[in-house]
Amino acid sequence: MTKSDLIKSLQERFKTYTYQDMYQAVNIIFDSMVEALRKGERIEVRGFGNFTIRERKPRLGRNPKSGAQVELSERRVPFFKTGKELKLMVDNKK
């Protein structure tokens, strides 16, 4: 599902709101999540999962095309851990 598919699905479900309203709502949610992660905050959506930031240490990597070594600097990356309920729903056990 893409972002536009999500917006269309919401708009079909809540017909009193326009596509533009749903577009803005989805963007506000995603922007809020990005801002929270930038601040180092943890995002928890009960029954769905948790978003956190993980710190990656600097290391040597390889360019897959040329095989040349590349220095990778320290960086922060988002990490998602699924919740138990989501795992069960995907597995058709709930």
C-alpha positions in Angstrom: 0.0 0.0 0.0 1.3 3.4 -0.9 0.7 6.7 0.8 -1.9 7.7 -1.8 -3.6 4.3 -1.4 -3.9 5.0 2.3 -5.4 8.4 1.6 -7.9 7.0 -0.8 -8.9 4.2 1.6 -9.5 6.7 4.4 -11.4 9.0 2.1 -13.7 6.1 1.0 -14.2 5.2 4.7 -14.9 8.7 5.9 -17.0 10.1 3.0 -17.7 13.4 4.8 -14.1 14.4 4.3 -12.5 15.3 1.0 -9.4 13.7 -0.4 -7.5 16.9 0.4 -8.6 16.7 4.1 -7.4 13.1 4.3 -4.1 14.1 2.5 -3.5 16.8 5.1 -4.3 14.4 8.0 -2.0 11.7 6.8 0.8 14.2 6.2 0.3 15.7 9.7 0.6 12.3 11.2 3.7 11.3 9.3 5.4 14.7 9.8 4.7 14.4 13.6 6.3 11.0 13.6 9.4 12.2 11.8 9.7 15.1 14.1 9.4 12.9 17.2 12.1 10.5 15.8 14.4 13.5 15.1 14.1 14.4 18.7 15.1 10.9 19.7 11.6 10.1 21.1 10.1 6.6 20.9 6.8 6.2 19.1 4.5 3.5 20.4 1.3 2.5 18.6 -0.4 -0.1 20.8 -1.1 -3.3 19.0 0.9 -2.2 16.0 4.5 -1.6 17.0 7.2 0.8 18.1 9.4 3.1 16.2 12.8 4.0 17.7 16.1 5.4 16.6 19.2 3.3 16.5 22.8 4.7 16.5 25.1 3.2 14.0 28.8 3.3 14.6 31.2 4.4 11.8 32.5 1.4 9.8 34.0 0.4 6.5 31.5 -0.8 3.9 31.8 -1.9 0.3 30.3 -0.5 -2.8 28.4 -3.5 -4.2 29.0 -2.5 -7.8 32.7 -1.8 -7.8 33.7 -3.7 -4.6 35.7 -0.7 -3.4 35.8 0.0 0.3 33.7 3.0 1.5 33.9 4.8 4.8 30.5 5.0 6.4 30.2 7.7 9.1 28.2 7.5 12.3 24.5 7.8 11.7 21.0 7.5 13.2 18.5 5.1 11.5 14.9 4.5 12.3 13.9 1.0 13.5 10.5 -0.6 13.7 9.6 -3.5 16.0 6.2 -5.1 15.3 3.7 -5.5 18.2 2.4 -8.9 19.2 -1.2 -8.2 18.0 0.0 -7.2 14.5 2.1 -10.4 14.2 -1.0 -12.4 15.2 -3.3 -10.5 12.8 -0.9 -11.0 9.9 -0.7 -14.7 10.7 -4.6 -14.9 10.8 -4.6 -16.0 14.4 -6.7 -13.2 15.7 
